[in-house]
Amino acid sequence: MISFLRGTIYNILLNSLIIDVNGIGYEVFVSNSERYKLNDEVMIYTHQHVREDENSLYGFSTLEEKQTFIKLISVKGIGVKTAMGIMSRSSIEMLTESIETGNVGYLKTLPGIGPKAAQQIILDLKGKLKVEVNTPLAHESVVFKEAKEALRALNFKVSEIDRALASIKDENISVDVCILKALQFLNKK
C-alpha cells in the first residue's frame, strides 16, 4: 500500500495530479487540483483504491483528510468518487458538525448525496468522525507530519503523539531525530 508520495508536480489535470517521484509519474486523484502549481514540491497522503477493474491513488494534504475519506467510503452506498466530491465541497469541521448534529439539509447540498445517503452517513459515522485537535507546534511541517505518521504506525495514541511532538521545540530537525525525541518522551511516561 502506498501511504504517501513526495515529489514534484509534473502535470495538473481536471481531477488529478501527475507527481514525479524519482522519475516515476504517479497519477493521484485530488479533490481540488486548482490549489496546486506545476513544479511545486509536494507531500501527499494517499489512499490506494484497488478493485477488480481499478487501481487508483487518491491524495490528501493532511492525514485528517485521508482518515475522513476512508471513513466516508466505509459508508454503505458511498464510493470513492462521491467521497471525493464531498471532500471538495466541505471542510472536515463542517462535515463533522453536520454528522454530529444530524443536519441532513447540509449533507444533501453535497454532490451525490440525497436524503437516504445523508441519513446513512449520519447513522454510520455519528460519534466516529472526530477532528483531531492540533497542538500549537509546527504541525504543518513535513517533518512533524512524517514523524506523526511513523509513531501512529507504532500504535501510539494520537493524543500521546501530539503531546510528544509538542514537547519538541526545535522545528528544524530531521524526521529521524524528531521520532527519536518523541519516543524518548513517550517512554518516560
NORGIFEN-V560623 format. One record per residue. SS is DSSP state (hx for helix, st for strand, lp for the rest). Layout:
BEGIN
[[SS] [SS]]
END
This chain:
BEGIN
[[lp] [lp] [lp] [st] [st] [st] [st] [st] [st] [st] [st] [st] [lp] [lp] [lp] [st] [st] [st] [st] [st] [st] [lp] [lp] [st] [st] [st] [st] [st] [st] [lp] [lp] [lp] [hx] [hx] [hx] [lp] [lp] [lp] [lp] [lp] [st] [st] [st] [st] [st] [st] [st] [st] [st] [st] [st] [lp] [lp] [st] [st] [st] [st] [st] [st] [st] [lp] [lp] [hx] [hx] [hx] [hx] [hx] [hx] [hx] [hx] [hx] [hx] [hx] [lp] [lp] [lp] [lp] [lp] [lp] [hx] [hx] [hx] [hx] [hx] [hx] [hx] [hx] [hx] [hx] [lp] [lp] [hx] [hx] [hx] [hx] [hx] [hx] [hx] [hx] [hx] [hx] [lp] [lp] [hx] [hx] [hx] [hx] [hx] [lp] [lp] [lp] [lp] [lp] [lp] [hx] [hx] [hx] [hx] [hx] [hx] [hx] [hx] [hx] [hx] [hx] [lp] [lp] [lp] [lp] [lp] [lp] [lp] [lp] [lp] [lp] [lp] [lp] [lp] [lp] [lp] [lp] [hx] [hx] [hx] [hx] [hx] [hx] [hx] [hx] [hx] [hx] [hx] [hx] [lp] [lp] [lp] [lp] [hx] [hx] [hx] [hx] [hx] [hx] [hx] [hx] [hx] [lp] [lp] [lp] [lp] [lp] [lp] [lp] [lp] [hx] [hx] [hx] [hx] [hx] [hx] [hx] [hx] [hx] [hx] [hx] [hx] [hx] [hx] [lp]]
END
